[in-house]
Amino acid sequence: LISSRLCFSTKSLFKLLLTKLIRNEGFSIFFKIIEASVGKLGDKGMIAAIMRIETNFGRDTGNRIVPDVFYSFLYHRQKVLWAENNLVEYLIYARREKIDPFTIKGSYAGAIGYPQFLPASIIKYGLDGNRDGKIDLFNPNDAIPSLANFLTKNGFAKNQKKALASYYGSSIGYPAAAIKYAQAVKIALQK
């Protein structure tokens, strides 16, 4: 038999986990940046949720050399147009930011930084939040405004699910999970 003290509802367990997460030092750094930008950014709970889901607040941004990822897709003739476009956009980004393109590591799909942007999204939505002259998605001061910019430009205020589907590349699963996580973050922050 399971003790009634060990039985948590999903909602209360999720709230407990979020409360512990919010006390976590990594989260507090992100949340301070989110709080400072909230007037411009909009939904701070959603931004926190996406950063948590994508990279656990920057703890797991990927370990694959980004151009190699796109070259691998091309070599194996998979998603050729997508891979070509992202490789070109990545090289444009690296040149513009004066970065050796073989030093940046990302996900198995070539997504980069804390928000896990594909290169085309960095070019289109990336912002220099700390005004140091660079767009560095491994820096929360740039990553958070860039993510907010993506959501805003994709109509988040009017249709959250559609904006999140644009972000993830699919309307299945991710949008609903991100919305629930953001709601839980907001509840946990009220305490």
Secondary structure, DSSP 8 states (H G I E B T S, - for coil): ---TTT---HHHHHHHHHHHHHHSHHHHHHHHHHHHHHHHH--HHHHHHHHHHHHTTTT----EEHHHHHHHHHHTTSSHHHHHHHHHHHHHHHHHTT--TTS-EE-TT--BTTTTB-HHHHHHH---TT-SS---TTSHHHHHHHHHHHHHHTTTTT-HHHHHHHHHT-SSSHHHHHHHHHHHHHHHHH-
